[in-house]
Amino acid sequence: MSEHYRREEYRLASAARGGLLYMQGVGNVAFGDRVQIRNRNGQLRNGQVIRSSPDVVLIQVFEGTDNLNLEDTWVRFLDRPFEIALSPDVLGRVFNGIGEPRDERPPLVSRQRWNVNGAPTNPAARAYPREFIQTGISAIDGLNSLVRGQKLPIFSGSGLPHNRLAAQIVRQAQLPGEESRFAIVFAAMGVSYADARYFHTQFEQSGVLGRVVMFINRADDPPIERLILPRTALTAAEYLAYEMDMHVLVVMTDMIHYAEALREVATAKGDVPARKGYPGYLYSDLAELYERAGRIRNRAGSITLLPVVSMPSDDITHPIPDLTGYITEGQIVLSRELHNQGVYPPINISPSLSRLMKDGIGKNDTRDDHPRVASQLYAVYARALEVRNLASIIGPEELSELDQEYLHFAEQFEQRFIGQGEEQSRSIIETLDLAWELLSLLPADSLNRVSDADLDKYHHWSRSSQNQARTAQEGE
């Protein structure tokens, strides 16, 4: 596609700080316009207009403003929004935050260019998220099921294995029966070089790299680039979903780095700070990203979003996880206590929730007993935690026989159901069978959220068997 932009270059930069370039005396510049910044040696940087007024134009420079000599800085306004080239060859590639290759391969060749800011979706055009996505992780598939078009964040903490969990989901996620139409967009912000290498190696060795698009911003890359990276990644997801009719899972890690970059720019711009110094528009900014996931009527593809959000000091009321919870449809919460016990993945079942789970499981999606089994597991585990607290006060030896069975269930549930190998992928049938194996540690009479038919079919010591044994004892 031919380039159309104004020929003039301006050398009117008045200041540069915090990744922002200030220009004076430039007219007819629109908010969101793409900018090229050139120094005397011809080296180019990319930018975007984030404020335009008759007095000053403020440019966000994605490569940062370090070592930028204002005397030798020339700026050209391209009179179009920030765009990236996309084609079917995007699968299997690795890019930086602005869509430039990081895999030592040539740039994508395409006549089409896509605006990274996306287009607003009419809420009336949205289709309700449905249909099960299998991650191979029992604690998610069995109790917090992910459905196509859903936004389900992972809330984590410093030192918890959220990167390992994110990589495992990318390796194992699939649509039962529709593998050929499934793709993954993986976006990493502010990760170390070792983590970036870990992700690439994991995907390459597991053989899934060919269906993955990676966007990587390392910790030593300019923080400003983190503001465009999620938009670039979501634009690639929209292309795959709505142009190539694929079901796309977008995994983003870590949104706290995005929010910190946003706070840094807002402070440099002089925006009025709100909670913990974040700008007042933080909610709408996050919603602008998260709401690009979903399904659209009469479109074959879908976008499912799984963002990772670190909680500073494990504080779930911190502005980023707090606002994320308002926008998304549930959360997967990682537990430091389980992690310290050596349980992987350390998913804390009690506060975790998938609000759309009921629409993706059951008879025609997973298995008929799935909704009832999930409800029963939640109820039994909650009761077992109460018993564990009681045992810490009065001692396990003072518990009743049934309470000791609950205590044993909790231990087995955490070690065998929540805990699983990092290379272990369980089908949903394997997950449900394991759930019944654990529920069978308890008497059938104590299970009141499953049907008698479920008990007769799956419980290892079913209610009917107990009734027969009881009748035989009474006859004697």
C-alpha positions in Angstrom: 0.0 0.0 0.0 1.4 3.4 -0.9 2.2 5.9 1.9 0.2 9.1 2.0 1.4 11.7 4.5 2.4 15.3 4.7 5.9 16.0 3.3 6.9 18.5 6.0 9.3 17.7 8.8 9.3 19.8 11.9 12.2 20.7 14.1 10.1 22.4 16.8 10.6 20.0 19.7 10.7 22.1 22.9 11.2 19.3 25.5 11.5 15.6 26.0 10.9 13.7 29.2 9.4 10.5 30.5 9.0 9.1 26.9 7.1 12.2 25.8 8.1 14.8 23.2 6.6 18.3 23.3 6.2 20.2 20.0 5.2 23.8 19.6 3.9 25.7 16.6 2.4 22.7 14.7 -1.1 23.0 13.4 -3.7 20.5 12.0 -2.6 17.6 14.0 -5.2 15.0 15.1 -5.3 13.1 18.4 -4.0 9.5 17.7 -2.0 10.4 14.6 1.1 8.3 14.0 4.5 10.1 14.1 8.0 9.4 12.8 10.9 11.0 14.8 14.3 11.1 12.9 17.7 12.2 14.2 20.6 13.6 12.2 21.9 10.1 11.5 18.6 9.0 9.9 17.6 6.7 12.8 13.8 6.5 13.2 11.6 6.3 16.3 7.8 5.8 16.3 5.3 7.9 18.1 1.7 8.8 18.5 -0.1 12.1 19.3 -1.7 11.9 22.7 -2.6 15.6 23.1 -3.2 18.3 20.5 -3.9 21.9 21.1 -3.0 25.2 19.4 -0.2 25.7 21.9 1.4 22.3 22.1 1.4 18.9 20.6 2.3 16.0 22.9 3.8 12.9 21.3 4.2 9.5 23.0 7.5 8.0 21.7 7.4 4.2 21.9 11.1 3.7 21.8 11.5 6.3 24.6 13.2 9.7 24.5 16.6 8.7 25.9 19.6 10.2 24.1 17.2 12.4 22.0 19.0 15.6 21.0 16.3 18.2 20.4 18.5 20.3 18.1 18.8 17.3 15.8 15.3 15.9 16.1 13.0 16.1 13.1 9.3 15.1 13.4 6.9 14.0 10.6 3.2 13.6 11.1 1.8 10.8 9.0 -1.9 11.9 9.1 -3.1 8.4 10.0 -3.5 6.3 13.1 -1.0 3.8 14.3 -1.4 0.7 12.1 0.3 -2.7 11.6 0.5 -5.0 8.6 -1.2 -8.4 9.1 -1.4 -11.5 7.0 -2.0 -15.3 7.6 1.8 -15.5 8.0 1.5 -13.8 11.4 1.1 -17.2 13.1 4.4 -18.5 14.4 6.0 -15.1 14.5 7.5 -13.0 17.4 7.1 -9.2 17.4 7.8 -6.3 19.7 5.2 -3.9 21.0 4.8 -2.0 17.8 4.6 -5.0 15.6 8.3 -5.1 14.4 9.8 -8.6 14.2 11.9 -9.9 17.1 12.6 -13.3 15.5 15.2 -12.3 12.9 12.8 -12.8 10.1 11.6 -10.2 7.6 8.5 -8.0 8.3 5.1 -9.2 7.2 4.2 -8.2 3.7 0.5 -7.2 3.3 -1.5 -4.7 1.4 -3.8 -4.3 4.4 -2.9 -2.3 7.5 -5.0 -2.4 10.7 -5.6 0.4 13.1 -4.3 -0.8 16.5 -6.9 1.2 18.4 -9.6 -1.1 16.9 -13.2 -0.1 16.2 -15.9 0.2 18.8 -18.2 -2.8 18.8 -21.9 -2.1 19.0 -23.1 -3.9 22.2 -26.2 -5.0 20.3 -24.0 -6.9 17.8 -22.3 -8.9 20.5 -23.1 -12.6 20.8 -23.3 -14.3 24.3 -20.1 -16.2 25.2 -20.6 -19.9 25.0 -18.8 -23.2 24.4 -16.1 -24.8 26.5 -12.3 -24.1 26.1 -10.2 -26.9 27.6 -7.0 -25.7 29.3 -6.0 -29.2 30.5 -5.9 -27.8 34.1 -8.4 -29.4 36.4 -8.9 -26.5 38.8 -9.9 -24.3 35.8 -11.7 -26.8 33.6 -13.6 -28.5 36.4 -14.5 -25.6 38.7 -13.9 -22.3 36.8 -14.5 -23.3 33.2 -13.4 -20.9 30.4 -15.9 -20.3 27.5 -15.3 -18.7 24.1 -15.6 -15.0 24.2 -15.0 -14.7 28.0 -12.7 -12.4 29.9 -11.2 -14.4 32.8 -8.2 -12.8 34.5 -5.6 -14.6 36.6 -4.9 -12.7 39.9 -1.4 -13.5 41.2 1.3 -12.1 43.5 5.1 -11.5 43.4 7.0 -14.8 43.3 3.9 -16.9 42.4 4.2 -19.1 39.2 1.8 -17.1 37.0 4.2 -17.1 34.1 4.5 -20.9 34.3 0.7 -21.2 34.4 0.3 -18.8 31.5 2.8 -20.9 29.4 1.1 -24.1 30.4 -2.3 -22.8 29.3 -0.8 -21.7 25.9 0.7 -25.1 25.4 -2.4 -27.1 26.4 -5.4 -25.0 25.4 -7.7 -26.5 22.8 -11.2 -26.6 21.4 -12.4 -30.2 21.6 -13.1 -31.2 18.0 -12.0 -27.9 16.4 -8.2 -27.7 16.8 -7.6 -26.5 13.3 -9.5 -23.3 13.9 -7.8 -22.4 17.2 -5.0 -19.8 17.6 -3.3 -18.0 20.5 -2.0 -14.5 20.8 0.5 -14.2 23.6 1.4 -10.7 24.9 4.1 -10.2 27.5 5.0 -6.8 29.0 8.0 -5.9 31.1 9.3 -9.5 31.3 12.9 -10.4 32.0 15.1 -11.7 29.2 15.1 -15.1 30.9 11.2 -15.1 31.0 11.0 -14.0 27.4 13.3 -16.8 26.4 11.4 -19.3 28.6 8.1 -18.5 26.8 9.6 -18.9 23.3 11.4 -22.1 24.2 8.3 -23.6 25.9 6.1 -22.9 22.8 8.8 -24.1 20.4 9.6 -27.3 22.1 5.9 -28.2 22.7 5.2 -27.8 19.0 2.5 -25.1 19.5 4.5 -22.1 18.2 3.0 -22.5 14.7 -0.4 -21.5 16.0 0.9 -18.8 18.4 1.6 -15.1 17.7 4.0 -13.6 20.3 4.3 -9.9 21.2 7.2 -9.4 23.7 8.3 -6.3 25.6 11.2 -7.0 27.9 12.0 -5.2 31.2 14.8 -3.3 29.5 12.6 -2.1 26.6 11.1 1.3 26.8 8.1 1.3 29.2 6.1 3.5 26.8 6.0 0.6 24.4 3.9 -1.3 26.9 1.0 1.1 26.3 0.7 0.1 22.6 1.6 -3.6 23.0 -1.8 -4.8 24.2 -3.5 -2.9 21.4 -1.2 -4.4 18.8 -1.8 -7.9 20.2 -5.6 -7.5 20.3 -5.5 -6.1 16.7 -3.8 -9.3 15.6 -6.4 -11.3 17.5 -9.2 -9.4 15.7 -7.6 -10.1 12.4 -7.4 -13.9 13.1 -10.9 -14.0 14.6 -12.9 -11.9 12.1 -10.9 -12.2 8.9 -9.7 -15.8 9.2 -12.7 -17.1 11.2 -10.5 -18.5 14.0 -11.2 -18.9 17.7 -8.4 -16.9 19.4 -7.2 -17.1 23.0 -5.3 -14.0 24.1 -3.0 -14.4 27.1 -1.6 -11.2 28.5 1.1 -11.0 31.2 1.4 -8.8 33.2 -1.2 -6.0 33.3 0.4 -4.4 36.3 3.3 -3.4 34.0 0.9 -1.8 31.6 -0.8 0.1 34.3 2.6 1.4 35.7 3.5 2.6 32.3 0.2 4.4 32.0 0.7 6.0 35.4 4.2 7.1 34.4 2.9 8.8 31.3 -0.1 10.3 33.1 2.3 11.9 35.7 4.5 13.3 32.9 1.5 14.8 31.2 0.3 16.4 34.4 -3.0 14.4 34.7 -4.7 14.6 38.0 -3.9 11.4 40.0 -6.5 9.2 41.6 -6.1 6.0 43.7 -2.4 5.2 44.3 -1.3 7.8 41.7 -3.1 6.1 38.8 -5.0 8.4 36.5 -8.7 8.8 36.9 -9.3 7.3 33.5 -7.7 4.0 34.5 -11.0 2.2 34.5 -12.1 3.3 31.0 -8.6 2.6 29.7 -8.6 -1.0 30.9 -12.2 -1.4 29.7 -11.1 -0.2 26.3 -8.7 -3.2 26.2 -10.7 -5.9 27.8 -13.9 -5.2 25.9 -12.3 -6.0 22.6 -12.7 -9.6 23.5 -15.9 -11.4 22.8 -18.1 -12.7 20.0 -19.9 -10.8 17.3 -23.1 -12.0 15.7 -22.8 -13.6 12.3 -19.0 -13.9 12.7 -17.5 -17.3 12.9 -14.5 -16.4 15.0 -14.2 -15.3 18.7 -11.7 -13.7 21.0 -11.2 -15.0 24.6 -9.1 -13.0 27.0 -7.0 -14.4 29.8 -5.0 -11.4 31.4 -2.5 -12.0 34.2 -2.7 -9.3 36.9 -0.1 -9.2 39.7 -1.5 -7.9 43.0 1.1 -5.8 44.9 1.5 -7.1 48.4 -1.1 -9.7 47.5 -3.8 -7.0 47.8 -6.8 -7.9 45.8 -8.3 -4.5 46.5 -5.4 -2.8 44.6 -6.8 -0.6 41.8 -5.6 -2.9 39.0 -7.2 -6.2 40.1 -10.1 -4.3 41.6 -11.0 -2.5 38.4 -10.2 -5.6 36.3 -12.8 -7.6 38.4 -15.5 -5.0 37.6 -14.9 -5.3 33.8 -14.3 -9.1 33.4 -16.4 -12.2 34.1 -14.7 -13.8 37.1 -11.2 -14.4 38.2 -8.7 -17.2 38.9 -6.8 -16.4 42.1 -3.4 -17.9 43.0 -2.7 -18.8 46.6 0.6 -18.1 48.3 -0.3 -20.7 51.0 -0.7 -23.5 48.5 2.5 -22.4 46.7 4.4 -22.6 49.9 3.1 -26.1 50.3 4.5 -27.1 46.9 1.1 -27.3 45.2 1.2 -26.4 41.5 -0.7 -24.6 40.1 -1.6 -23.0 43.4 -5.2 -22.0 42.5 -7.2 -20.8 45.4 -10.6 -22.3 44.8 -12.7 -20.3 47.3 -12.3 -16.8 45.8 -12.0 -18.1 42.2 -15.0 -17.8 40.0 -16.1 -18.1 36.4 -19.4 -16.2 35.9 -20.0 -17.7 32.5 -19.1 -21.3 33.4 -22.7 -22.5 33.3 -23.0 -21.5 29.6 -20.1 -23.7 28.5 -20.5 -27.0 30.4 -23.1 -29.7 30.7 -24.6 -32.4 28.5 -23.7 -31.1 25.0 -20.4 -29.4 26.0 -18.5 -31.4 28.6 -20.6 -34.0 30.5 -24.0 -34.1 31.9 -22.9 -34.3 35.6 -20.3 -31.5 35.3 -22.4 -28.6 36.8 -23.5 -30.8 39.7 -20.0 -32.1 40.4 -18.5 -28.6 40.4 -21.2 -27.4 42.9 -20.5 -30.5 45.1 -16.8 -30.0 45.0 -17.1 -26.4 46.1 -19.5 -27.3 48.9 -17.4 -30.2 50.2 -14.2 -28.3 50.1 -15.7 -25.3 51.9 -16.9 -27.8 54.6 -13.5 -29.4 54.7 -11.8 -26.0 55.3 -14.1 -25.4 58.2 -13.1 -28.7 59.7 -9.5 -27.9 59.1 -9.9 -24.7 61.1 -11.7 -26.6 63.9 -8.9 -29.2 64.0 -6.3 -26.4 64.4 -8.2 -25.5 67.6 -9.2 -28.8 69.2 -6.8 -31.2 67.5 -7.5 -33.7 64.8 -8.0 -36.6 67.2 -11.0 -34.8 68.7 -12.9 -34.8 65.4 -15.7 -37.1 64.5 -15.1 -39.9 62.0 -17.0 -38.0 59.3 -15.0 -34.8 60.0 -11.7 -36.8 59.7 -12.9 -37.9 56.3 -13.5 -34.3 55.3 -10.0 -33.5 56.5 -8.5 -36.3 54.4 -10.6 -35.1 51.4 -9.2 -31.6 51.7 -5.6 -32.9 51.6 -6.2 -35.2 48.6 -8.2 -32.5 46.8 -5.3 -30.0 47.1 -2.6 -32.5 46.2 -4.3 -34.4 43.4 -7.1 -32.2 41.9 -5.7 -28.7 42.3 -2.1 -29.9 42.0 -0.9 -31.5 38.8 2.3 -31.7 36.8 3.4 -28.8 34.8 3.6 -31.0 31.7 0.3 -32.9 32.6 -2.7 -32.0 30.5 -6.0 -33.6 31.6 -9.0 -33.9 29.4 -12.3 -32.7 30.9 -13.4 -36.4 31.2 -10.2 -37.2 33.2 -10.9 -34.2 35.4 -14.5 -35.2 36.2 -13.5 -38.8 36.8 -10.8 -37.6 39.3 -13.4 -35.4 40.9 -15.7 -38.5 41.5 -12.7 -40.5 42.8 -12.1 -37.8 45.4 -15.8 -37.4 46.2 -15.9 -41.2 46.8 -13.7 -40.6 49.9 -16.9 -39.3 51.5 -20.1 -41.3 52.2 -22.7 -40.8 49.5 -25.2 -39.7 52.1 -23.1 -36.5 52.7 -23.3 -35.5 49.0 -26.5 -33.5 48.5 -25.7 -31.5 45.3 -25.5 -34.4 42.9 -28.4 -36.7 41.8 -29.0 -40.3 42.8 -28.4 -41.3 39.2 -24.9 -39.5 39.4 -24.1 -41.4 42.6 -25.2 -44.8 41.2 -23.1 -44.2 38.1 -20.0 -42.6 39.4 -19.7 -42.8 43.2 -17.4 -45.7 44.2 -19.6 -46.5 47.2 -23.0 -45.4 45.9 -26.0 -44.5 47.9 -27.9 -47.5 46.6 -25.0 -49.7 47.7 -25.1 -48.2 51.2 -28.9 -48.7 51.4 -28.5 -52.3 50.4 -25.8 -52.8 53.1 -27.9 -51.0 55.7 -30.9 -53.3 54.8 -28.8 -56.4 55.1 -27.5 -55.3 58.5 -31.1 -54.6 59.7 -32.2 -58.1 58.4 -29.5 -59.8 60.4 
